[in-house]
């Protein structure tokens, strides 16, 4: 019987047979590594978690806003972004949205909408923790009356709450009780700087942290 003729093994186009293709294999491995999705999952962690926090009324008008980087450098760009976010979220029951490459978590209460914004790679649970802390702190400070009029009447205190939770995009605190305690300390130490309305509101919310004399609490505010 005639034995079949041995033929050389066929290689894919561009590949070298045997050990001569080391360079090609190295290049291919590098290309595969560059497209490895696990590299995206293990990016260098950053302390700068939050890009923005803002509160809108039920018409989408800004009541408070803090931006922590230059993603939206001008007030006009910020308000345009806020309007886009409001239009996308105010009629939905979801608690998270993705817009313009950003991750947005949000919550509504009566006639207010609360938003926390992070990058597209940001951990959603971290953003939700900030949002929850913000809402619970204000709920405590405003004595469970989280609505537009009450918020505007105590806007100085609301800014203090935000500043105790996030500073420069870095999350400082996620415990509402700790936030209220720190805000009370600041208003008690410098009540005139924040207005008597804020000091009075916070002292009633957490009386054990308030050392203001009765003459001050009963005075003009």
Secondary structure, 3 states (H helix, E strand, C coil): CCCCCCCCCCCCCCCCCHHHHHHHHHHHHHHHHHCCCHHHHCCCCCCECCCEEEEEECCCCEEEEEECCCCCCCHHHHHHHHHHHHHHHCCCCCCEEEECCEEEEEEEECCEEEEEEEECCCCHHHHHHHHHHHHHHHHHHCCCCCCHHHHHHCHHHHHHHHHHHEECCEECCCCHHHHHHHHHHHHHHCHHHHCHHHHHHHHHHCHHHCCCCHHHHCCCC
